[in-house]
């Protein structure tokens, strides 16, 4: 349920009420952190002029503290605010306009699913990465349908966290392959993959759009799709926009969910 943080006391701080033990969570990151600049370049695909601005939303203070310390080791990420409830996450998103909100699925006051819906409805350019201790299929489906750009289980390794945040900021969908396969099997076996309406059948997408859709489902960014298909990044963007219009959805995550439900993907 964690990123293998070691909780260790690092200093004592004097306050009016006495001595408070301040605890920091130190991640076991090894040589990866010593090459954080290279890691950022790899994950981001292209250099950003500014770091990815992140809001952390989790109701466990120690976990937030440890995750913040981990993320701040990457020069390509800057944590601008924290929240301990879903309602606070929405408020911080409006206040700071981050690139990414790292959202726990289960929080008091308002859960992460509802908070994600509000953020995506009001701040569509802000990506939401769902980070949870649970990976049950129903919760993953709800998160993606709410507009989350990715879903990551808290037990994943450190490199997966960096990758997911940078991919979310770059507009790519980030779902672990095993989760994608599970969701697809669930949709098919439980009959949730309904017969697609006429407008969304595979022959309504061009062959190129189908290629782009398939690569989107693999979590590739526009630059990576362009390199794979030998076309310009701008052309990829045009294809993505046409796919969204044809599916009548607002973002990549919903497009992938639509394609999974209607059996348009080969996964």
Secondary structure, 3 states (H helix, E strand, C coil): CCCCEEEEEEEEEEECCEEEEEEEEEECCCHHHHCHHHHHHHHHCCCCCCCEEEEEECCCHHHHHHHHHHHCCCCCEEEEEEECCHHHHHHHHHHHCCCEEEECCCCCCCCHHHHHHHHHHHCCCCEEEEEECCCCHHHHHHHHHHCCCEEEECCCCHHHHHHHHHHHHCCCCEECHHHHHHHHHHHHHCCCCCCCCHHHCHHHCCHHHHHHHHHHHCCCCHHHHHHHHCCCHHHHHHHHHHHHHHHCCCCHHHHHHHHHHCCCCCC
